Amino acid sequence: MIKKSQKHADTIYKLAEIDDSEINIANAALNIGRLDYPSVDLNSYQKHLDEIAKTLEQQIKERNSLNHLIKEINYTLFDLYNYRGDIKNYNDPQNANIIRVIDRRIGLPVILGILYIHAMRSTGWSAEGLAFPGHFLIRLQVRQHRAIIDPFDKGKILNTTQLRFLLKKVMGKSFELKPSYYDSVSNKDILLRVLNNLKSRAFSLNDTDRVIQVQRRMTTLAPNIPDLWRDLGLFESDKGNIKNAMDAFQIFADKCVNTQERMTAIGMINQLKRKLH
């Protein structure tokens, strides 16, 4: 079986085991972030998160107004605490780690989104991430009123035309809006998105060891997603870690419901077996 470093197995396995509704998204992101900064004391970061929520609560005067809520949370996060999206160095790996984002007050949409969701939920409001591809967005709701906002653009409210423009910008001109892009995502889905951002940045730097490290964290967090095991197998194979690759492909084959993909995985395992002899 694939060996996992104890430090990440303990942290992420606990998240994998608990019910999604029990996950505090910001604290979970902090614990995942600390895997890369093990000497960091999270107390000051947790106090900062509490301070954001407390400040927002003090700012809110009209609890039944969505527009007022958006105005106040945007003021709190982006004016008082000076958070912003990193347009200049978007692909900086620090932007995908909430610890470094809090340190620097700058980051990716998903990390800024986690801070946004934390502030909302901590003060009793509804906030959920969306399955919008390529750019993390949030849906807020007060009573029957809803709005989709972009945490990377200082909490800007987006209408359908703007969403379509954003989709084509990040995914390509051939893409069109689909109902599924408005689906809410789980806390674990959001954390997987964080890890995927870390992985993609390592991949762009040709850092295969780091890619494998992050991919293993993803399989620990969501062991029942077959594609994560397939990808791990491919990365391990490219690195020459034959036994680890075989283990990953076997798990993929066991979990995969697509017969053709399962047979492809078995074929990969057989090819790798021959390399062992």
Secondary structure by P-SEA (a helix, b strand, c coil): cccccaaaaaaaaaaaaccccccaaaaaaaaaaacccccccaaaaaaaaaaaaaaaaaaccccccaaaaaaaaaaacccccccccccccccccccccaaaaaacccccaaaaaaaaaaaaaaabbbbbbcccccbbbbbbbcccbbbbbbcccccccccaaaaaaaaaaaccccccccccccccccaaaaaaaaaaaaaaaaaaacaaaaaaaaaaaaaaaccccaaaaaaaaaaaaaacaaaaaaaaaaaaaaacccaaaaaaaaaaaaaaaaaac
